[in-house]
C-alpha cells in the first residue's frame, strides 16, 4: 500500500474511532459525533471550537449561521469553498446548551484533532476563536491579541482569527478583522511572503 493510500486508510480508521468515542461526558447528550468535513488532502484547514445544535443534528461542522458566514467569507476573501479546505473542531461532540468545552473534554478530544492535522498535513491552519487558537499555540493569550499575525507552527503557517459567532455578535469591526486574517491566510496558501511569528515565543510571553 502506498503512503498516500495508507494515510487515507488511517484517516477513515480515525473517523470510525471518533464516531464510537466514549472518552468524556459529552458522549452522554450528543446526537452524533461531528468529526469534520472537506478534502482530507487539503492545503488549508480550519479549526473551530465545537459543534452547535445544528451541527449535532446534521453531523457536520459549521452548518448553522456561523458556518454560512464562514462560507461567505471564504468565497469573498479567499476565492474558495469548503470543499477546497478541511473543517474540524477542538471537540467533536456538542457541549450541553452550547457551553464552553471544559479542560478535560478538550484533553480527551485533543488526540483526534492532532492526528487529523498530521494526516491532512495542511500548509495553513486557520484557528477560529479562543479555544482552538490557545490550544494549538499552547498559550493563555486571548484571540484578540493573537490575531493579526501568522505563526510558524510545526512547519506550517497558523493564522488565528475570530470565531464567526463573534463576528455575528460584533458586527462590522469584527468582520473587517476576520477578512484581513483570511487575506493573510490566502497569501500563505499561495506561497506569498508572509511575516511569521515564532509560535514558541507566544507561550513564553504568556508565562511572563
Backbone as CSV, one residue per row, in Angstrom:
resi,resn,N_x,N_y,N_z,CA_x,CA_y,CA_z,C_x,C_y,C_z
1,UNK,0.841,-1.192,0.000,0.000,0.000,0.000,0.878,1.244,0.000
2,UNK,0.549,2.223,-0.854,1.333,3.450,-0.923,1.154,4.261,0.350
3,UNK,2.088,5.200,0.572,1.991,6.068,1.743,0.696,6.861,1.725
4,UNK,0.325,7.358,0.536,-0.908,8.135,0.414,-2.132,7.283,0.735
5,UNK,-2.169,6.071,0.186,-3.296,5.178,0.447,-3.342,4.777,1.914
6,UNK,-2.171,4.568,2.500,-2.101,4.226,3.916,-2.643,5.359,4.777
7,UNK,-2.304,6.597,4.393,-2.801,7.754,5.125,-4.310,7.875,5.038
8,UNK,-4.864,7.629,3.847,-6.323,7.682,3.681,-7.003,6.608,4.522
9,UNK,-6.405,5.424,4.537,-6.983,4.333,5.318,-6.972,4.669,6.803
10,UNK,-5.868,5.229,7.270,-5.780,5.601,8.683,-6.777,6.709,9.016
11,UNK,-6.984,7.641,8.079,-7.940,8.724,8.309,-9.342,8.158,8.515
12,UNK,-9.709,7.169,7.727,-11.027,6.555,7.882,-11.110,5.755,9.178
13,UNK,-10.001,5.126,9.566,-9.970,4.432,10.857,-10.171,5.419,12.000
14,UNK,-9.508,6.568,11.896,-9.627,7.594,12.929,-11.063,8.096,13.022
15,UNK,-11.695,8.293,11.872,-13.100,8.719,11.864,-13.972,7.683,12.584
16,UNK,-13.754,6.413,12.262,-14.539,5.347,12.886,-14.333,5.326,14.395
17,UNK,-13.086,5.505,14.825,-12.789,5.555,16.260,-13.512,6.718,16.927
18,UNK,-13.475,7.881,16.287,-14.109,9.067,16.866,-15.623,8.902,16.960
19,UNK,-16.222,8.293,15.937,-17.675,8.134,15.934,-18.162,7.238,17.065
20,UNK,-17.280,6.392,17.573,-17.648,5.495,18.672,-17.072,5.957,20.008
21,UNK,-16.580,7.183,20.065,-15.825,7.644,21.233,-16.691,7.741,22.492
22,UNK,-16.111,7.299,23.617,-16.750,7.439,24.931,-15.763,8.017,25.943
23,UNK,-14.825,8.837,25.489,-13.740,9.301,26.352,-14.167,10.343,27.381
24,UNK,-15.277,11.046,27.142,-15.655,12.096,28.095,-17.173,12.185,28.203
25,UNK,-17.629,13.054,29.095,-19.059,13.181,29.386,-19.890,13.701,28.212
26,UNK,-19.248,14.313,27.233,-20.013,14.859,26.112,-20.726,13.769,25.313
27,UNK,-20.296,12.525,25.481,-20.960,11.418,24.781,-22.404,11.253,25.242
28,UNK,-22.707,11.722,26.460,-23.988,11.404,27.085,-25.176,12.081,26.411
29,UNK,-24.969,13.283,25.859,-26.100,14.024,25.306,-25.976,14.301,23.807
30,UNK,-24.907,13.835,23.189,-24.740,14.116,21.767,-25.769,13.348,20.946
31,UNK,-26.126,13.917,19.806,-26.893,13.180,18.810,-25.943,12.349,17.964
32,UNK,-24.837,12.966,17.574,-23.800,12.265,16.828,-22.481,13.018,16.952
33,UNK,-21.411,12.319,16.667,-20.075,12.908,16.659,-19.910,13.711,15.371
34,UNK,-19.327,14.898,15.503,-19.057,15.750,14.338,-17.550,15.700,14.085
35,UNK,-17.133,14.771,13.239,-15.704,14.515,13.046,-15.033,15.616,12.241
36,UNK,-15.682,16.061,11.171,-15.094,17.073,10.295,-15.622,16.868,8.891
37,UNK,-15.266,17.794,7.988,-15.693,17.636,6.598,-14.745,18.393,5.684
38,UNK,-14.723,17.964,4.427,-13.894,18.633,3.435,-12.923,17.678,2.776
39,UNK,-11.884,18.253,2.210,-10.864,17.500,1.486,-9.787,17.033,2.459
40,UNK,-9.648,15.723,2.695,-8.648,15.240,3.651,-7.214,15.355,3.156
41,UNK,-7.035,15.944,1.967,-5.687,16.236,1.471,-5.528,17.734,1.215
42,UNK,-6.338,18.541,1.889,-6.362,19.985,1.638,-5.094,20.671,2.138
43,UNK,-4.741,21.760,1.476,-3.637,22.604,1.934,-4.081,23.578,3.016
44,UNK,-5.392,23.725,3.185,-5.957,24.686,4.138,-6.908,23.968,5.077
45,UNK,-6.741,24.233,6.371,-7.609,23.617,7.374,-8.107,24.687,8.332
46,UNK,-9.394,24.622,8.662,-9.993,25.495,9.666,-10.290,24.668,10.909
47,UNK,-9.994,25.239,12.079,-10.275,24.545,13.338,-11.097,25.468,14.230
48,UNK,-12.323,25.047,14.537,-13.199,25.817,15.403,-13.224,25.266,16.816
49,UNK,-14.301,25.566,17.527,-14.416,25.207,18.939,-15.124,23.875,19.136
50,UNK,-16.385,23.810,18.731,-17.163,22.597,18.910,-18.497,22.720,18.207
51,UNK,-19.217,21.626,18.057,-20.496,21.658,17.352,-21.566,22.411,18.136
52,UNK,-22.465,23.070,17.404,-23.675,23.620,17.983,-24.840,22.682,17.722
53,UNK,-26.048,23.178,17.945,-27.232,22.327,17.825,-27.426,21.799,16.405
54,UNK,-27.256,22.667,15.414,-27.471,22.242,14.031,-26.382,21.274,13.579
55,UNK,-25.156,21.525,14.024,-24.044,20.622,13.697,-24.269,19.247,14.322
56,UNK,-24.747,19.243,15.564,-25.044,17.991,16.254,-26.146,17.225,15.526
57,UNK,-27.102,17.951,14.982,-28.213,17.307,14.276,-27.759,16.712,12.953
58,UNK,-26.925,17.474,12.212,-26.518,17.035,10.873,-25.240,16.198,10.863
59,UNK,-24.446,16.294,11.927,-23.182,15.566,11.950,-22.089,16.215,11.132
60,UNK,-22.242,17.511,10.837,-21.276,18.253,10.023,-20.901,19.551,10.726
61,UNK,-19.651,20.006,10.586,-19.231,21.234,11.265,-19.663,22.487,10.511
62,UNK,-19.946,23.531,11.260,-20.206,24.857,10.693,-21.300,24.830,9.623
63,UNK,-22.473,24.356,10.009,-23.606,24.348,9.082,-24.725,25.285,9.534
64,UNK,-24.553,25.926,10.692,-25.527,26.901,11.163,-25.182,28.298,10.655
65,UNK,-25.599,29.316,11.393,-25.364,30.703,10.979,-23.873,31.003,10.876
66,UNK,-23.097,30.513,11.840,-21.648,30.739,11.795,-21.034,30.110,10.554
67,UNK,-21.513,28.932,10.200,-20.987,28.253,9.020,-21.324,28.970,7.733
68,UNK,-22.537,29.500,7.658,-22.921,30.259,6.463,-22.046,31.499,6.314
69,UNK,-21.731,32.147,7.436,-20.845,33.308,7.378,-19.437,32.893,6.972
70,UNK,-18.950,31.782,7.521,-17.622,31.303,7.144,-17.564,31.002,5.648
71,UNK,-18.584,30.348,5.124,-18.624,30.066,3.685,-18.547,31.356,2.870
72,UNK,-19.306,32.336,3.290,-19.326,33.620,2.572,-17.960,34.293,2.596
73,UNK,-17.324,34.315,3.763,-16.027,34.983,3.875,-14.937,34.220,3.132
74,UNK,-14.994,32.895,3.149,-14.040,32.107,2.368,-14.154,32.439,0.887
75,UNK,-15.388,32.543,0.409,-15.605,32.834,-1.011,-15.141,34.241,-1.357
76,UNK,-15.489,35.205,-0.515,-15.202,36.602,-0.834,-13.733,36.960,-0.670
77,UNK,-13.075,36.411,0.341,-11.694,36.811,0.630,-10.647,35.826,0.125
78,UNK,-11.053,34.570,-0.101,-10.081,33.560,-0.496,-10.395,32.925,-1.843
79,UNK,-11.603,33.164,-2.352,-11.995,32.546,-3.614,-12.151,31.042,-3.508
80,UNK,-12.536,30.559,-2.326,-12.630,29.125,-2.070,-13.992,28.773,-1.511
81,UNK,-14.363,27.500,-1.631,-15.499,26.995,-0.877,-15.003,25.883,0.037
82,UNK,-15.888,25.378,0.871,-15.436,24.444,1.907,-14.950,23.107,1.351
83,UNK,-15.283,22.786,0.103,-14.751,21.551,-0.473,-13.260,21.662,-0.775
84,UNK,-12.729,22.880,-0.760,-11.305,23.102,-1.031,-10.471,23.096,0.242
85,UNK,-11.130,22.964,1.383,-10.441,23.002,2.673,-10.927,21.826,3.514
86,UNK,-10.397,21.721,4.722,-10.940,20.760,5.684,-11.342,21.549,6.922
87,UNK,-12.497,21.226,7.488,-13.028,21.951,8.638,-13.254,20.964,9.775
88,UNK,-12.714,21.292,10.943,-12.863,20.439,12.121,-13.023,21.325,13.353
89,UNK,-13.189,20.691,14.498,-13.324,21.414,15.763,-12.418,20.812,16.826
90,UNK,-12.208,21.579,17.882,-11.419,21.099,19.017,-12.115,19.917,19.676
91,UNK,-13.416,20.043,19.949,-14.187,18.910,20.473,-15.188,18.468,19.413
92,UNK,-15.433,17.180,19.361,-16.243,16.595,18.293,-17.705,16.398,18.687
93,UNK,-18.032,16.623,19.943,-19.407,16.473,20.416,-19.892,17.794,20.997
94,UNK,-21.166,18.053,20.870,-21.725,19.325,21.324,-21.769,19.404,22.842
95,UNK,-21.179,20.441,23.440,-21.368,20.677,24.871,-22.819,21.083,25.144
96,UNK,-23.409,20.614,26.232,-24.817,20.933,26.522,-25.056,22.441,26.583
97,UNK,-26.178,22.870,26.017,-26.554,24.286,25.995,-25.461,25.172,25.378
98,UNK,-24.631,24.572,24.549,-23.551,25.312,23.878,-22.593,25.989,24.857
99,UNK,-22.441,25.398,26.035,-21.455,25.942,26.977,-20.055,25.738,26.428
100,UNK,-19.075,26.420,27.060,-17.684,26.239,26.659,-17.232,24.808,26.960
101,UNK,-16.412,24.226,26.099,-15.844,22.911,26.430,-14.921,23.012,27.634
102,UNK,-14.957,22.010,28.486,-14.138,22.005,29.706,-12.760,21.424,29.413
103,UNK,-11.785,21.757,30.269,-10.404,21.308,30.005,-10.273,19.805,29.812
104,UNK,-10.979,19.003,30.619,-10.841,17.553,30.471,-11.489,17.063,29.177
105,UNK,-12.520,17.750,28.718,-13.150,17.390,27.445,-12.217,17.709,26.274
106,UNK,-11.566,18.856,26.366,-10.591,19.226,25.335,-9.442,18.225,25.318
107,UNK,-8.965,17.847,26.498,-7.860,16.882,26.579,-8.256,15.529,26.003
108,UNK,-9.500,15.114,26.252,-9.962,13.820,25.744,-10.040,13.815,24.225
109,UNK,-10.415,14.946,23.647,-10.617,15.020,22.197,-9.351,15.437,21.451
110,UNK,-8.395,15.998,22.153,-7.202,16.545,21.508,-6.484,15.549,20.597
111,UNK,-6.318,14.280,20.999,-5.605,13.348,20.108,-6.258,13.197,18.738
112,UNK,-7.582,13.285,18.669,-8.251,13.206,17.365,-7.850,14.376,16.478
113,UNK,-7.893,15.580,17.047,-7.537,16.766,16.263,-6.079,16.720,15.835
114,UNK,-5.203,16.347,16.748,-3.778,16.314,16.411,-3.501,15.324,15.288
115,UNK,-4.167,14.170,15.326,-3.928,13.204,14.248,-4.600,13.645,12.952
116,UNK,-5.741,14.311,13.050,-6.342,14.877,11.837,-5.356,15.819,11.141
117,UNK,-4.757,16.706,11.915,-3.810,17.662,11.333,-2.617,16.929,10.730
118,UNK,-2.116,15.934,11.433,-0.963,15.176,10.943,-1.285,14.466,9.629
119,UNK,-2.470,13.869,9.539,-2.829,13.104,8.345,-3.208,14.005,7.173
120,UNK,-3.931,15.079,7.442,-4.298,16.021,6.378,-3.066,16.756,5.892
121,UNK,-2.186,17.108,6.822,-0.919,17.781,6.521,-1.136,19.093,5.755
122,UNK,-1.971,19.996,6.295,-2.217,21.261,5.602,-1.014,22.189,5.700
123,UNK,-0.843,23.020,4.693,0.211,24.037,4.746,-0.187,25.177,5.668
124,UNK,-1.497,25.451,5.736,-2.011,26.579,6.516,-3.168,26.101,7.386
125,UNK,-3.127,26.477,8.660,-4.211,26.191,9.595,-4.775,27.524,10.075
126,UNK,-6.077,27.710,9.921,-6.754,28.901,10.441,-7.538,28.477,11.675
127,UNK,-7.185,29.045,12.823,-7.897,28.740,14.057,-8.978,29.790,14.273
128,UNK,-10.182,29.324,14.580,-11.350,30.194,14.703,-11.720,30.340,16.172
129,UNK,-11.321,31.454,16.776,-11.698,31.725,18.150,-10.657,31.342,19.177
130,UNK,-11.026,31.541,20.439,-10.108,31.368,21.557,-9.636,29.937,21.741
131,UNK,-10.568,28.992,21.739,-10.217,27.639,22.162,-9.215,26.973,21.229
132,UNK,-9.459,27.028,19.944,-8.521,26.387,19.015,-7.200,27.140,18.953
133,UNK,-7.251,28.463,19.038,-6.017,29.255,18.967,-5.139,28.999,20.185
134,UNK,-5.736,29.034,21.370,-4.965,28.792,22.593,-4.417,27.366,22.637
135,UNK,-5.239,26.403,22.211,-4.811,25.003,22.265,-3.610,24.758,21.362
136,UNK,-3.709,25.164,20.105,-2.647,24.833,19.160,-1.396,25.676,19.378
137,UNK,-1.561,26.901,19.844,-0.387,27.736,20.124,0.131,27.546,21.547
138,UNK,-0.562,26.719,22.330,-0.132,26.397,23.694,0.089,27.670,24.507
139,UNK,-0.950,28.474,24.589,-0.831,29.762,25.261,-2.118,30.093,26.007
140,UNK,-2.006,31.005,26.959,-3.188,31.543,27.630,-3.581,32.898,27.054
141,UNK,-2.816,33.386,26.106,-3.117,34.665,25.468,-4.417,34.559,24.673
142,UNK,-5.255,35.578,24.764,-6.555,35.556,24.104,-6.480,35.860,22.618
143,UNK,-7.566,35.560,21.937,-7.604,35.677,20.484,-7.433,37.116,20.013
144,UNK,-7.913,38.085,20.774,-7.793,39.472,20.311,-6.341,39.914,20.233
145,UNK,-5.475,39.313,21.047,-4.041,39.620,20.976,-3.311,38.699,20.006
146,UNK,-3.819,37.495,19.814,-3.149,36.541,18.926,-3.387,36.855,17.454
147,UNK,-4.582,37.331,17.127,-4.928,37.525,15.712,-4.141,38.720,15.148
148,UNK,-4.199,38.807,13.812,-3.463,39.873,13.146,-2.048,39.480,12.783
149,UNK,-1.692,38.227,13.059,-0.348,37.718,12.780,-0.470,36.324,12.166
150,UNK,0.625,35.870,11.592,0.748,34.488,11.132,1.911,33.862,11.889
151,UNK,1.748,32.617,12.294,2.727,31.961,13.158,3.379,30.777,12.443
152,UNK,4.663,30.630,12.667,5.401,29.455,12.217,5.119,28.357,13.229
153,UNK,4.336,27.374,12.834,3.829,26.387,13.784,4.020,24.979,13.221
154,UNK,4.934,24.243,13.809,5.170,22.847,13.415,5.375,22.683,11.915
155,UNK,6.119,23.611,11.327,6.382,23.535,9.899,5.227,23.989,9.027
156,UNK,4.208,24.561,9.632,3.053,25.079,8.909,2.876,26.556,9.255
157,UNK,1.951,27.189,8.582,1.566,28.556,8.929,0.228,28.492,9.654
158,UNK,0.158,29.082,10.836,-1.076,29.124,11.607,-1.557,30.569,11.685
159,UNK,-2.800,30.787,11.294,-3.391,32.129,11.288,-4.609,32.126,12.215
160,UNK,-4.502,32.755,13.389,-5.659,32.823,14.282,-6.601,33.949,13.860
161,UNK,-7.884,33.722,14.012,-8.856,34.782,13.766,-10.049,34.591,14.687
162,UNK,-10.945,35.559,14.668,-12.139,35.489,15.497,-13.068,34.384,15.005
163,UNK,-13.818,33.825,15.930,-14.819,32.833,15.557,-15.955,33.538,14.818
164,UNK,-16.526,32.909,13.790,-17.651,33.542,13.094,-18.792,33.952,14.020
165,UNK,-19.004,33.206,15.103,-20.060,33.585,16.049,-19.774,34.940,16.678
166,UNK,-18.494,35.234,16.914,-18.119,36.540,17.461,-18.370,37.646,16.449
167,UNK,-18.201,37.322,15.178,-18.486,38.303,14.125,-19.983,38.595,14.080
168,UNK,-20.802,37.562,14.221,-22.252,37.759,14.225,-22.682,38.636,15.389
169,UNK,-21.980,38.529,16.512,-22.296,39.366,17.671,-21.682,40.754,17.553
170,UNK,-20.482,40.825,16.944,-19.700,42.058,16.997,-19.855,42.998,15.834
171,UNK,-20.437,42.542,14.740,-20.720,43.442,13.640,-19.533,43.780,12.770
172,UNK,-19.569,44.992,12.216,-18.646,45.397,11.161,-17.188,45.382,11.541
173,UNK,-16.859,45.846,12.749,-15.450,45.883,13.146,-14.863,44.475,13.182
174,UNK,-15.583,43.543,13.793,-15.113,42.160,13.863,-15.027,41.548,12.470
175,UNK,-15.969,41.868,11.629,-15.970,41.358,10.258,-14.710,41.792,9.521
176,UNK,-14.338,43.051,9.676,-13.150,43.567,8.991,-11.891,42.851,9.461
177,UNK,-11.820,42.523,10.748,-10.649,41.821,11.278,-10.535,40.422,10.677
178,UNK,-11.647,39.717,10.611,-11.622,38.364,10.047,-11.269,38.410,8.568
179,UNK,-11.814,39.363,7.859,-11.474,39.496,6.438,-9.966,39.670,6.262
180,UNK,-9.364,40.523,7.068,-7.921,40.754,6.967,-7.140,39.483,7.274
181,UNK,-7.594,38.719,8.264,-6.902,37.478,8.616,-7.011,36.445,7.498
182,UNK,-8.164,36.369,6.850,-8.327,35.405,5.763,-7.505,35.797,4.542
183,UNK,-7.347,37.076,4.313,-6.444,37.520,3.240,-5.019,37.071,3.548
184,UNK,-4.633,37.170,4.812,-3.296,36.722,5.231,-3.149,35.211,5.011
185,UNK,-4.177,34.458,5.362,-4.134,33.006,5.168,-4.072,32.649,3.688
186,UNK,-4.802,33.382,2.866,-4.769,33.131,1.425,-3.369,33.354,0.872
187,UNK,-2.717,34.432,1.318,-1.356,34.708,0.859,-0.422,33.567,1.234
188,UNK,-0.585,33.041,2.450,0.255,31.926,2.885,-0.017,30.679,2.052
189,UNK,-1.285,30.419,1.733,-1.635,29.262,0.903,-1.048,29.374,-0.499
190,UNK,-0.953,30.595,-0.982,-0.472,30.834,-2.345,1.039,30.927,-2.428
191,UNK,1.711,30.749,-1.286,3.163,30.845,-1.274,3.675,32.264,-1.264
192,UNK,2.797,33.215,-0.925,3.215,34.607,-0.849,4.089,34.862,0.366
193,UNK,4.705,36.013,0.393,5.574,36.380,1.508,4.702,36.811,2.683
194,UNK,4.811,36.090,3.786,4.051,36.392,4.994,5.036,36.452,6.152
195,UNK,5.023,37.548,6.901,5.882,37.648,8.078,5.371,36.690,9.145
196,UNK,6.267,35.822,9.627,5.867,34.800,10.585,6.411,35.097,11.972
197,UNK,5.578,34.845,12.977,5.978,34.923,14.373,6.289,33.512,14.840
198,UNK,7.370,33.334,15.577,7.705,32.015,16.118,6.652,31.628,17.143
199,UNK,5.985,30.503,16.936,4.883,30.133,17.823,5.355,29.880,19.245
200,UNK,6.557,29.368,19.422,7.060,29.102,20.772,7.160,30.375,21.595
201,UNK,7.377,31.498,20.934,7.513,32.758,21.666,6.193,33.197,22.278
202,UNK,5.073,32.746,21.713,3.766,33.125,22.244,3.586,32.540,23.633
203,UNK,3.915,31.248,23.779,3.790,30.596,25.077,4.745,31.210,26.089
204,UNK,5.960,31.538,25.649,6.921,32.152,26.569,6.418,33.499,27.062
205,UNK,5.901,34.301,26.157,5.421,35.624,26.537,4.214,35.542,27.456
206,UNK,3.360,34.543,27.234,2.163,34.392,28.062,2.515,34.002,29.486
207,UNK,3.665,33.339,29.669,4.049,32.868,31.002,4.755,33.931,31.823
208,UNK,5.058,35.061,31.217,5.777,36.116,31.942,4.848,36.921,32.838
